[in-house]
Amino acid sequence: MSNSSQVSSLSEEIQSEERSFWGDARRQLLHDPLTLIALFVLLFLTLASFAGPPVVENILNVDVEDASVRDRYLPPSQEHILGTDHLGRDQLIRLLYGGRVSLMVAYAASILSMTIGLVVGIIAGYSGGIVDDAIMWFISTLTSIPALFLLLIATSIFSPSATILVFVLGLLGWLEMARLIRGQVLMLKGQEFVLAAQALGSSPIHIMMAHILPNVISIALISVTINAGSVILAESSLSFLGLGVQAPTPTWGNMLSDSRSYFARGLHLVIFPGTLITVTVLCFFLVGDGLRDALDPRSRK
Amino acid sequence: MTAYLFRRLLQAIPTILGITVISFVLILLAPGDPLAQFVFNPAASPEATERMRRQMGLDQPIHMQYLVWMIGNDWQMIDVDGDGTGDVQGTRHGLLRGDLGNSFQHNQPVLKLIMERIPATLRLTVPALLIGYAAGILLGTIAAANQGNTIDQIIRVFSVTGIALPNFWLGLILIIIFSVQLHWLPIGGMRDLSRTDAGLDVWDMIRHMILPVTVLAFGIIASVTRYMRASVLEVIEQEYIRTARSKGLTERRIFNRHILRNALIPIATLFGPALAGLISGSVIIEQVFSWPGMGRLVITAIYQRDSPLIMGSVLIGAALYIIGLLISDVLYALLDPRIRF
């Protein structure tokens, strides 16, 4: 009697001690204040851009379209918290609307890149042989061309709108991801659980989806976060060169790039969009770093 | 070593061929006619435009245009007036014989235009690369040596911020502070335009270089610092460092001979990507500081749909990247005696 109760208490102990990969990762993340802060800032900025504009418009009584010649280059004040731009439009509300576009482009393009990178990387790594050679040749060719040149050519071919930008940045952003995933798949391919699945007669597609994919998803997550930050930087660079999303649609990139013509009249037009871009990109990178610490078992102490 | 280099160069050939195909196709996809400026010119008759089109080979199918671009057409007669017989001797030598074609807008050989601009771009990128690497290695090592304390935290925050800053914004802020407010440095350009003599004024040159080189170097410092810190931390954990310590070597000697040398190896591989990043970065920085380098040439070529010039620049940019990778490999071999070819 006492014996069996001992066994059951022991099994309970094991139960509570049991740790899953994702449980471990969550625990690690919760003990990483910098990553949590960055994540919180990103959530806040996303929420503010997507849900904030109507609220702010009501409270402050401003409209994103409202231009007024009398109110040009106003410094930050009670009425216009972040001042007004060269057409007398309220900068805060434009930054919020611009955040919608910039963040939407960042999220959508990096998810597109992740999807392509995962599919191509898994196929290349798992198939091997000529398929792998062809894919790797294609990737190394494209990575040899300075990325900005490709972006410039692509955006000059299609007149840039937010949707086009998502596709251009998404279709050019998967190379590094595919390379990383392929390397990981090559390593996984020789492991027992894959060999066992093969021996049981599972189809290659089933093995890729059920056995390989779950094991590379953590790398994809790290990579997609950092990629989202790079997309925001790329969007602002393209805007600066006049090949980003065109006016009057505001994005953080084109607001910042507009400001260089007016910095003598209003320094606030230079400072706020630039700070927002930097903070957002910084947070994406910090979250990426934090995820790497949490999801890569090798880096765990 | 020579054999290895030769083999690597041979391996680069399929990549370069791929680059020529991809850039060629991309540019042909572009809507808009390079002859549009002639079409809309009232002085140009439709016949003259047609002649022009045939002479430039734009009436040919895509694969023929690609072939002409690659191997030339100087042994052929071109049928300019469309009557079925050749009229003009072809003039193109093709990429394989070092001819990248003529720029539409400048009407000059692409290679010559690019070669004229490359020194200006190198004058920004080479100092940026040297300063970036030197400062990055130093800061990364200092951060690793102080792992976990305040100095380390400051350097880490600085290096992540350096990567997250849009570099044209940094350039703009530096211009506002140092040129507009303080009047210490010129706003842009490569030399003082009020000087009429052609003589070389080193101080003037350096004054114009300070801001753009700082901005370009900033990004490199940031990324080299990150890699160097991680690399030093990894080396410190190794058994051979413990061995060195137990042999009673001085800390200075352990650091110079064992830690630094080994930690530098992964940094060498960063060189190729860093060079590629610099080529892209200089496109933007040249635009910010009105620097007459290759980047500005590319931008105007793209605005003007000057396809020979765009393709030429893409090709030269890619060639520089591949050279960067080769230099990485050579550095790797120099730093790591285990690697022999």
Interface residues (C-beta under 8 A of the other chain):
Chain A: W137 F138 S140 T141 L142 S144 I145 P146 A147 L148 F149 L150 L152 I153 A154 S156 I157 G229 L233 S236 S237 F240 L241 L243 L256 S257 S259 R260 F263 A264 L267 V270 G274 I277 T278 V279 V281 L282 F285 L286 D289
Chain B: P14 T15 I16 G18 I19 I22 S23 L26 I27 L29 A30 P31 V160 T161 I163 A164 L165 P166 F168 W169 L172 I173 I176 V180 A276 I279 S280 V283 I284 Q287 V298 I299 I302 Y303 R305 I310 S313 V314 G317 A318 Y321 I322
